[in-house]
Amino acid sequence: MIVIDGIIFSLQRSGGISVYFNELLSRLDKEQEKIYHLLYENQNSYTKNRDVNRKIRWNLASERFRRVNVLGGEGDIFHSSYYRLPTNEFSGKVITTVHDFTDDIYPRGINSKILTAQKKHAILHSDGVICISNNTMKDMHKFIPESVNITTKVIYNGVGNFTVSPKIGSYEPYVIFVGARSGYKNFSMCVTALKKLNDINLIVIGGGDFSDDECKILNNTIPGRFRHAGFVSEAELENLYHNALALIYPSYYEGFGIPVIEAMKAGCPVIASKSSSIEEVSNNAAILFESISAETIIQGILELKNQKVRMEKISLGLENSKNYSWDKMALETQEFYNSVRGAK
């Protein structure tokens, strides 16, 4: 029996880790496996229709760090959605998925120190580790050298079921920025680039409401040329990708970078920083800059206005995106469970 600890669904309303575990849970082969999903009160919509173990109560202050009591100690695989371990009564194998090392590279004070310690403890007490990219595995070995002795497999994330626009190659005069915007994500760099491109607008997706500082830079730099689309459905996101000139993804660090592959799968060219996992997962199908800046973003946008260059990048992106699917991720994860089960 596989025991999935679903604490992540109580920690965030949406986000990459929630998506990852929701996609995994929906695809695990329930004909071959008994899946026991530990849930907590105040779950978000991802888990609305799943069975709830009411004997475990939600308390964010302590539950996030407490060892998980798997009732009866049953199960031969324990997989936590957020760096937790089972109590000693559990006799099966422990699997941990490692998504990134953002808090090690860009620490945020005490919160980062706590998460870093929690992650390290979980990894070093696991029988098997899944990393979502080779870059994440490299970072794990750098920041936690002892982890080189733990059975580890790189299993890439998937993306949604995006389709290509029937008007492939055409675009409306806007670029997209997806997700969090603080610090190393370089949102202000993207805004500054558009100052010199008066014919291009900006649509921002997700990442929460604009802060006062963000409103100030937007209104001072590209007044009247930006819109916050907020949290959108997959169908709405697909439509935005279909009609965009490009996805701008200038982040200095990502564990994987799902929006890069989403955009490619929908036929939207990508301009990004040649850093961390982005170079790995984009596989020469994006316009990447070693030292990304407002000037290089402008350069990338101008390149993509050339129809020959645009269609070349779209074609490469569509081919590259075939390497990533949630079905593939779930199948490889289940195979990894089986290999760890069989290990002595």
PyMOL commands that set and color helices and strands:
alter all, ss='L'
color gray80, all
select helices_A, chain A and resi 8-11+16-27+45-47+60-63+71-73+102-105+110-124+134-143+145-149+183-185+187-194+212-221+234-243+258-265+278-282+294-304+307-321+326-342
alter helices_A, ss='H'
color red, helices_A
select strands_A, chain A and resi 2-5+35-38+77-80+93-98+128-131+151-154+174-178+201-205+226-230+246-249+270-273+287-289
alter strands_A, ss='S'
color yellow, strands_A
deselect
rebuild
show_as cartoon
